[in-house]
Amino acid sequence: MPLALLALAIGAFGIGTTEFVIAGLLPEVATEFDVSIPAAGWLITGYALSVAVGALPMTALGNRMRRKQLLLLLMAIFVAGNILSAVAPSYGVMMAGRIVTALCHGAFFGVGAVVASDLVKPEKKASAIALMFTGLTVANVLGVPLGTFIGQGLGWRATFWVVAGLGVLGLIGIAALVPEIARPAGGNLRAELAVFRSPKVWLAVGTTVLGFGGVFASFTYIAPMMTQDAGLPESAISWLLVLFGIGMVFGNLLGGRFADRALMPTLYTSLGALTLILVVFGFTAHWAVPAIITLFLLGGFAFSTTPPLQLRTLASASSAPTVASAVNIGAFNLGNALAAWLGGLVIAAGYGYAATNWAGAAMAAGALVLALISGALDRRHAPELVAA
């Protein structure tokens, strides 16, 4: 594998860290800006909404630029956004920094996957893309817990300075290692958008929004939930996030393996299991040991949904994979934003942090319903395809 993939993985690591690390620092950020925990949670919501809104425009920009230049621009935006967050004198400026950072998210992963596949032989394309996305997975195992540890020890601003440094490292790596790749011919964005006339595409996107969103109704408020409800010390948050990240790694690998064998059954099973574990977490969050065990299982079931959700969206929009990739990433983050908002409403209504798990379970159950409808459409049209 070429070293250029390492540069892309470093960029993915930085982006994954900055997206998720704020969940472990919500109490510190809320105290700094004198806002409530639900209001601090809007920093996650704002980031996720910005990814969802910015995915298509940045993809359109990608159709007009060379891939390497676009990647460099995206990493420069990433660095600028994290620096703005690090020096933010107010909650509003902090939100602006999060929004700026989020603008690079969807396009980086979409364009980065294309570049990664172009760097290797055809028989190694999937491995190359997986290697780049390893940066995102490792961010949840190492980057987020380490960033939380740094933030709790040196102040949350130090975390964003470190992440900005990762962005600079990724920028240098891309400039030095990624070769020039010509802008592909064609790429009519308007023509590719026609794929969204299909109900199956919207069902796939909706399943992604609700399915992964259900995870974030819980995960957004994991720090106060584990400290105030489960009674664990704040110092435990870092290693709890490591545990959650390890669960994500195993869930992602297993979800991918089974999705290759049977896509829709894997999707049904993953979403059903996710719904169940979120319901259980609503009860176990009040005791330390059961809460720790459930948190690990949540990480596993959460990311067991990711490969089948991605594959389902791409399969439903096979004529426009670039746009589908960007929109799918936007769908993940739209779900995150809706879930963080919904969880905030639950807390503000006085139901407590543990009740956010039940809100997440409702979203995951909705995703399962959409997936079942989508599968039924497949079976209905299968005889037509055979007859044709």
Disulfide bonds with the S-S distance in Angstrom:
none
